Amino acid sequence: MRTYSATWSRSPCYNFPMEPSLYYVVKPAIIVQDFGANHSYYAARFKDRFGNPEQGHMGLDFRAPHATRGYAPCSGMAHYEKDAHGGEGIVINTGPSTYKGQPCTYNVILWHLIGDTDPVFPSPFPLDGKSYPVKAGDFICWTDNTGAPFESSGDHLHVGLIPFDMTGYPIEAHNGFNGCIDPRPYFNGRYAVDLQIIPLQQRVLALLRTLYSRLTGSSQ
């Protein structure tokens, strides 16, 4: 398991010249509730920062049974949060990027996680609220259904995306989704967990070369 340190290390994802490219957090990536879905349901139960009814679902919900492993969809600085309803999640800030040609940063929100609610599945990510650097493909969470204040279809992974201007204000604050935008166009069609396969293959090849050298006396 990776050990997280609160010191920042620069990563390629932190210097986005364009909008971010996100990997799927869980595999397979099956969407069970789309962005903007169920307008009447959300309008009756949730309000934005201005007190106006929400216009629909503020992200994408992915099918994820209890304690499904979740992997970082991008690199950046991440921290743990817990809301008033007991919902737990991890927020990843991408660092400098662009949104519709405007300089910005993005928050990628992973929500309804186990956090500290199930001792059988301790969080792989620190729950102290401090920011830690993560890399795309890091194992950072277990999925759950924490914090759902109203009806819910059960365990799942919610992914939200918010662009902020360089003062930290949501660029789409007045869009009826509390600044959230549809994450779907930002996914690159690849899975974050697959980023772990290449390092594993490299380690296996290195081990095989070492064994071959010992058996043959070769220096290769």
N, C-alpha and C positions, 0 to 999 in steps of 0.2 A: 504494500500500500504506500502511496506517495505521502511524504511528509511535507506539509505546507508551511512556508515561512512568510511572515508579513512584509518582507523586503521585496521591492519591485525589481523585476528583471525584464528588460525590454524584449518584446517578441514581435515577429513580423505582423501579427494581427493588430498590433497596437499602432501601426502606421498605415492604416487603410487609406489608399489614395481614392478609393471608390466606396460604394456601399458594401456592408459586410456580406460575407458568404457563410451561411450557417450549415453545420452538419446536423443530421437528425440525432436527437438525444437518446432515443430508445430504438430498438430493432426488434421486429419490423415497425415501420412508421405508418400506423393506421389512424387516420383522423376520425374521431367520433363526434366532434363538434367544431364547426368552422368559425372563422372570424365573422362577427356580425350576426351570427345565428340567433334565433329565438328573441327577437326584438321585444315582444310584449312581456315575456318573462323577466328579462333584465330591466326593462323600463319600470316595471312595477316594484322591483326589489332593490335596485342599486342606483346611486346618484354619483355624478362626477364631481370634480373639485369645486364647481360653481353651484352645486345643488340641483343640477338638471338631471332628468332621468337618463340613464345609459341607453344607448341606441342598439345594444346587442352584445353578444359575447366578445370580450376584449382580447381574444387570442385564439390559439388552436389547442384543442384537447386531443391528446393521443392515447390510444388504448395502452394500458400498462397495468397488469395485475399487481397486487400488493408486493412490495419489495423487488420490483424490477430495477435492475441497475440502470442508472442514468449517467451519461458521459457529456462532458462540456462541449457545447456546439461550436464554440469559438474560443480563442485566447483572449485574455484581458484580466482585469482586476475584479475579483468576486467577493461577495460578502453574504452572510446569512441574515435573513429577516424573519420575523414572526408577526402576524397581524392580530387585530383585536378579536378575531373569531378563532384564533388558535391555528390559523393556516401558517405553514412553514415553507420557506423557499430559499433559493439562492439567486442572487442578481449578479450578472456579469456585465461590467462596463467595458465596451470595446476600445475605448480611447478614441483619439481623433479620427474622424471619418467624414462622410458627406451624406446629405439627404436632399434629393432634388437639386443638387449642385451647391447646397449650402453647407458650410462647415458645421460639424455636429459631433456628438458622441451618441452611442446607443446603449440602452440597458436591455439586456436579454434576461427575461424573467422565467425561472423554472419554479412552478408552484405546486402546492399540495403534497409536499415531500414528507418523509417520515421524520426527519429532524431528530428531536429527542423523545419521540412518542413511543418508540418500540425498541426496548433494550436488546432484542434479538438481532436487530439490524442497526448497530451504532453508525452514526454518520461518518462517512469517509472524509468529510469536509468540516473544518472547525466551526463551532456554533457560537462563537464569541462576538459576532457582529463586526469583527475587523476585516479589512480588505486583504486578500491574498492573491498573488498571481496564479492563474490557471492556464493551461494549454489545451487547445482543442484535442479532444480524445481522452482527457483525464477522467477517471471515475470519480464523480463528485456527489452522487446522491442515490437514495432509494426512493422509489415512487410510493405514494399513499393517497389518502383523500382528506388530509388534515384541513380543518378550517372551513369546510363548506357550510355556510350559515343557513342555507335553505335546502331544498331537495337536491339530490346528487345521484348520478348513475353509478357511483362507486369509485373505486381506485382508478386513477388516471394521471396523466402528466399534462399540466397546463403550461404552454409556452407563450409568453407575451413579448412584445417588442415596442420600445418607446425611443424615438429620436429626441435629443435635447440640443438646444443651441449652446453656444460656448459659454453662456452665463448660467447654464444648468436649468433652463426653463423648457418645458415640453413644447416642441415646435407645433404639434397638432393638438394643443390643449383644448381647443374648442371644437374638436371633431365629433364629439358625442361618445367617444370611447376613452375618455380621460387621458388623451394623448397617445394611447396605444394605436399601432397600425397593424395591418395584416402581415404576419410573418411569412406567409406561404411563399411569396416571390423571392424571399431571401435564402431559402433552403437550396442547397446545391445538388440535392439528390443522393448524397453520400451519407454514410453512417459514421458517427464519431467513434464508435467502438472499433471500427475497422482500422483506425489510425494506430491502434495498438498492435496490429498484426505485423507490420513491417519491422518494428524494433524486435519483436519476438523472433521473426524469421532471421534477422541479423544475428541474434544471440545463438540461435540453433546452428547457423552456418559457422559461426566462430568456434562453437564447441566441437562441431564435426571436424573442422580444420585442426584443432588442437589434438583431438583423439587420433586423427590420421597421422599427424606429425610424430606423436609418441609411438604409434605402432610401427611406423616405417623408418623412424629416425630422420625423417625429412625435416628441413627447415622451412617448408612451405606453410 
